[in-house]
């Protein structure tokens, strides 16, 4: 798939972000400048495979060429501005962007399985009532390189703190990935490419609150990664009350989109269901979920809730969660229970960005 890039012919007077350009664009640019085109390929490898964040790191380039790159290009690299490590070894990072916005990324260890949970937007526009990110304004979409940076930094944290490689990636952090479709798809291309991080697409899960149109598009493009729907309620009435996006993406439309995705890709989707105490965790709620599952080829992840500060929603009890699970399993549904992680740190999605003071821009906008 080709993505739109700014023409390199415009570069001279203003520095441009070099990671916004394709390898072919760089080859063409160096050919026009009389440089060996293999240099462009070396630079591209440094940027995407070796994750260089400065031109000085590109040690197989001449000093003159590095100076030329510094004069004409920039690398808008992401950095870790704050890190919290939980007693269960979960690591949550506040990632500072070049314009001082802050997003969150999390490393979730489970034995030898090391999962990076990454963000796709600065803030979020969906205002789901149970999510701390919903209390942030959506400031902007992330670029593909900013998404890849998160993965690389969390990968490095896994090696440093756990001496293990990164094994999985979930787009479950801040933002709705399907509302930043082109950049998310481009980031996955870089993450899975041999010229990039070289990870298997089957190790990637994109989690969406439910944008039916874009689920259909992923199906038509036959993407090779996994898709999960943040469901959390199995009736339109109840889901509307906590997830406003459901008012324009009903459960009927979403079930049709998910089935189209499964048929087109041969991949079973996952339904994510946070169990909230006395809201969606009753036996009747479980039966409603069974009814929905009869319409969709899916497995279910029941997720223990990590409460946010306002206390409107709370984690269900172990007894209610167990009874809920038994109803599903007795109806032949594949169920996994995902335990809450990072309870002793700001682990709920959006909490760390809400509290982080290292970004004056974010803090100022939140006061508006």
Secondary structure, 3 states (H helix, E strand, C coil): CCCCCCCHHHCCCCCEEHHHCCHHHHHHHHHHCCCCCHHHHHHHHHHHCCCCCCHHHCCCCCHHHHHHHHHHEECCCCEEEEEEECCCCCEEEEEECCCCCEEEEEEEEECCEEEEECCCEECCCCCCCCCHHHHCCCCEECCHHHHHHHHHHHHHHHHHHHCCCCCEEEECCCCCHHHHHHHHHHHHHHHHCCCCCCCCHHHEEEEECCCHHHHHHHHHCCCCCEEEEECCCCCHHHHHHHCHHHHCCCHHHHHHHHHHHHHHHCCCEEEEEEEECCCCCCHHHHHHHHHHHCCCCEEEEEEECCCCCCCCCCECCHHHHHHHHHHHHHCCCCEEEECCCCCCCCCCCCHHHHHCCCCHHHHHHHCC
